[in-house]
């Protein structure tokens, strides 16, 4: 394949309004970025802390994401998405060791998260087709085992820009007809959704657990995008969530993960919820941002969601340049490789408690901290009710209940 040494970055809030952002070029194995001069009149700060608007050429070689700015790294698939892309390229006879980050951005093209698009675009338009969840799940299992080639292109088209470790697909859901499909030519009432499949490390009822957590989070006052359980022909449940970086059928929001906006390498992270609180306030300029982030921190602490790394928090910017903390996502019972929280609470990551949460709140003068803690505790202590209502197995229910009771009593 022809090597790409320059890629044009654009911002597409909708198909009719596409702004030139700038260009990324590579030279001597380094990446450089230059903002387009026309962008200055819009005063849109795509990455205000680490890549603010400037007339200068930016040498990105010192940036933590293999010499790429966090705002562009957010567009690159990782985990499942990267695996699919690598498998797809391999089946086409392309040596993945020869693929650069610019090549990967070209494959993302206009199908990534958020509103950034990349030209030239190496992906192909998807045909509008129906989706069978059970079949895709079994094929995703084969991909993880390294044996699937027949439908690798289909899986890549559906999930090739996905982040995270769990297999997932981007789909079109029509809530009126209750159908799932893929493609770019949306029909009336079609919506953009993501559906997750279990990994080999997940409990069999992981979809039900995550859905119960979604309902529990809503009752805790945490904003989340609409979620639901989808069922295959076998009756197996799959967890799905409506994409919050899409509005209607054709409009987009610029999305920036906490990892990308603060240049925090989530695999070697030292991030604290204090960093997240400060970041949210600087972007929103509203003390209400403190309460939103703090409430989510309380939920993650008391529900044993320890996979709370910096890629699992995000911020959204609209076409007017206004930022807000994104709806919460990936909320479920989880642990990390060392059993610690991925994001610290006032410096504590192994066993954060209400005391640590109050210490965090005091630093930011969060007046409602004690009330928020009590509100979250009063909801999550009823975990068994959510588990029963949404068909979580008794084994999973009891395991999680023991963890939650221990955490809220600490």
N, C-alpha and C positions, 0 to 999 in steps of 0.2 A: 504494500500500500504506500501511497505517496505521503511523505512526512509533512506535517503541518508545522510551520514555523511562525505563523501569525494567526490570531483568531480575533474576530470582532465581537465585542460584548454589547448587547442591546438590552433595553428594558421594555417589556411588553405588558402594560397593565391591561390592554385589550388588543385585539388584532388590528384595530384601526389607528391606534396610537402607539407607535414604536419609536423609542428614543435611542439614539446612539450614545452608549456609555463611554466606550473607549476601546483600546486594543491591547492585547497581551502578545508579546513577542518573545521568542527565545533566542539566545545567542550565547555560545560557549557554556551550554548547559545551565544557564541562568534564565529566570523569567523577569521581564520588565513590563510595566503597565503605564499607559498614558491616558488620562481622561480626555474625552472629546470636548473641544472648547465650547460647543453649543450647549453642553449639559449645565454649564455654570449659570445660565439665565434661569434655570428651573430650581437651582439651589437644593437639589435632591442629594442628601448625604446617604449614600448606599451603605457605607461602613464608617460611621463618623469618628470612631476612636482609632482605628488602625489604618484606614485608607481614606482620609478626608479629601475633599475636593482640592486639587492643586494643579498648577500649570506645569509642574515638573514631571519628568519621567521617574517613576518609582522602581528602584531595584528591590525585588521581592526576595532576594536570596537569603536574607536573614529571617524571613518569616518561618513559623514552625511547621507548616504543612508542605514539606518537601519544596520549600521555596515558592509557595503560592499564597496569596492573601486569603484570609479566612472567608471573605465574602464569596470568592470563587471556589474555594474548597467545599463550601456548603453545597455547591451544585454537583460536585463529584459523587458518584455512587460509592458507598462503602459497604462492608459486610456482604449481605446478600446481593445487592446490586452490582458490586464489583465482581463477585463470583460469577454472576450471570454474564457480564460483559466479557470477562476473561474466557469463559467457556465458549461463548458465541464466537469470539475472535479466533480461538483455537480451532473450532470446527471449520472455519473458513481458511485455515492454513496460515494464519498470521501469528508470528511469534510475539507473545505478550511482553517479552522482555524488551522489545523494540518500541513499545507503545509509550508515548510521553503523556504528561498531564494535559497538554493541548489536544492531543488525539482523543483523550477521554472526554474532554469538554465538547469536542466536535460530535462525539457520539451522543452526548446528552442533548445537544442541540436546543430545541424548543420544548423538550419533554421533561425538564427537570422541575424540582420544587421551586416555588416562588415565581418571580416575574422575570428573572434573567434568562436570556436566550443567547446562543452562541452560533456564529457563522464563520466558516462554512459548516454546514450540518451534514453529518455522515449517516444519520439514521434515516429510515424510510417511513413513510406514512403508513399507519395501520389501517387495515381494512376493518369495516364495521362488522363484528361477528359476535355470536353468542358465546358465553363462557360456561363451562361445566366445572364447578369448584372441586369436586372429588378428583377429577382427572388431573387438574392443575396441581392439586396437593400431592398426588402420587408422583407426578413428574418432578415436582420440587424436591421430593425425597430422593429421587434418583439423581438429580443434579447434585445434591449434597453428598451422595455416595460416590459421585463421579462417573455414573454410567449412562446418563441421559443425553441423547443427541437428536432424537426425532423432533422434539418440540422446543429445542433450545431457543430458536428464533422467536417463537410465540411467547415464551417465558420472559425473554429479554425485552421484547416490546412492551410487555405488561408490567415488568418490575425492574427493568434495567437501570432505572435512575433512583431506585429505592435505597435508603440508608437503613442502618440497623442490622442486627445479626439474624433476626427471624425472617424466613421467607415471606414475601408479601407481593401483592400485585396491585397495580393501579387499574381500576375498572370504572365503567360507566354503569351507574345504578339508576333505574327508573322506578321511583317509589309508587307510581300509579299502577304500572304493570308488574312490579316486583321482579323485573328481569335484570340480568347482568350482561354486559357486553363490553367490547373493546372498540377502539377506533377514534377518529378525530371529528367525524361529522355527527355531532350530537343531534338527537331528535328532541321533540317537545318533552319537557319534564325530566330530561336526563340530568344526572348529577355526577360529580367526580367523587369517587370513594377509594379507599385503600382497604384491602382485605388481607389479613395475616393468616399464615399457616403455622402450625406447631413445628418447632425444631425438635431434634432428637433429645434435647435436654428438658423439654417442657413436659408438664403433667398432661395427661390425656384430656383433661377438662380445662386447659388453659384459656380457651375462648370464653367459657362460662365464668371463670375466675375474673378475667379482665373485664367482662361485661358487668359483673357484680361490683367490681371496684369502680367502674364508670358511674353506676347508679349511686354508689355510696359517696363518691366525690361530689356529684351534683348536690346531694343532700347536705354536704359539708359547705356548700356555697362556692365551690370551685367551678370556674367556667371551663367547659369542654365542648368540642364539636360533637354533633350528633353521632351516636354509635348504635350499632344493632348487631344481632347475631344473624348470620346467613347460614343456610343449611344446604348441604349437598344431597344428592339423590339417596345416599346411604343413610341420611339422617344426622351425619356428623356436623357439629356446629363450628363455624368459623367467625372470628371477630372482625368486624368492619367498622370503619370510621369515615365520616365525611371529611373531605379535605378542606382545611381552613385557609389554605393559600389560594383557593378558588372562590369566586363569587358568581353564582349563577353558572352559565355555561361557558362564557368566554372571557370573563374578567379575572385578573390575577392580582395578588398582593405580593410585594417583595418580602421574602422571608430570610431571616438571618438567625442562625443558631447562636446560643450563648457561647458555644465553643468558637464559632467563627468570628463573632463580633468582638470578643475579648482576646482572641488568639490563645485560647486554652486548648492544649492538646488533651482531649478527653481521656486518652489512654494513659497519660502521665500527668493527671490533673492534680492541681493544688487548690481547686476552686472551693470557695466557701459560699454558703447562702448569702453571706454579707456582700460578696462581690455581685451576686445576682440582684440583690436588693438595690445596691448602688447603681448598677447598670440600668435597671428598670426605671429608677427615678430620673437619671440623667436623660434618658430617652423620652419619657412621658412628661417630665416636669410636673408631676402630680403626686402628692403623698399617698393617694389611693393605691398607687403601684406597690407601695410597701405592704399594704394589707393583702393584696392579691398574692404576692410572692411568699409572704410569711405564712399565709393559710395553706399554700401548697407544701411548704416545708414541713408544717405540722402534720399534714396528711401523710407525706412520705415517711416521716419518722414513726408515726403511730401505726402505720399499716405494713411496715417492713418492706417498703419499696426502696431497696438499696442500690438499684441500678439507676440512680438519679444523677447521671453524669451530664456534662455540659452540652452534649448534643441532644439531650432530652428536654431542653428548654429552648424556646425560640421567641423572636420578636418579629412583628409584622409592620411594614410601612405601606401606607396607601399612596395614591398618585399625588396627593397634596403634601407629601413628606411627613405626615404625622405617624408617630410610632406608638405601638402598644404591645404589652406582654401578650404573647400568643396563648390561645386556649391550651390547657394542659393535655398531655398525651403520654402514652406508654406508662400508664398507672396500673400496676399490678404487684402482687406479692413477688418479690425477687430478692436475690442476693448478689453480691459481687464476688470476684475471684478470691478475695481475702476476707470476705464477710463484713467489710466496712461499708459505710455509705460512700458513694462515689463523690458526693459533695458534702463538705464538712458543715457542721452547725457550730458557729462560734469556736472553731478550731477543733471540735470533737467529731470524730468520724466512726469510732468503733461502737460506742453505746450512747448516742445523743439522747437526752432526756428533756423533760419540760424545763428543767433548770437551764440547760444550754439554750433552749429556744427563747427563754426569757432574757438570758444574757444577750443573745442576738438582737432581740426586740429593743432592749434598753439602749443599745448602741445607736439604733436608728429612731429612738423615741417613738416607738409604735404604741400608741395609747391603748389600743384595743387588744393588746397581746394576750392577756389572761382570758378575756372573753373568747377570743378566737381559739385558743387552746382548748377551753372547756367545750366550745361548740363542736370542734372536730372530735374530741374524745367521746362526747355523748352520742355521736353518730356511729363512729367506727366500732364502739363496744357492742353494737347491735349487728356485727358482721354475720353471725349465724343466720339472722333473718334474711339478709341479702343472699347468702349462700343457698338457703333453702328455696327462695323465690326464683332464683335463676339457675337452678339445677347443677350446682357445684357438688361434686362427690362428697360423701361423708368424710373420707380420708383427708381430702384437701380442706374441707370446712374446719375440721377439728385441729389440723395442723396450724392453719392460719389463725384460728380463734385463740389458741394458746399463745402464739406470738404476740397478737394484738393486746391481749389482757396483760401480758408481761410488760409490754411497752408502755401502755397507758398508766400502769401502776408504778412505773419507775420514776 
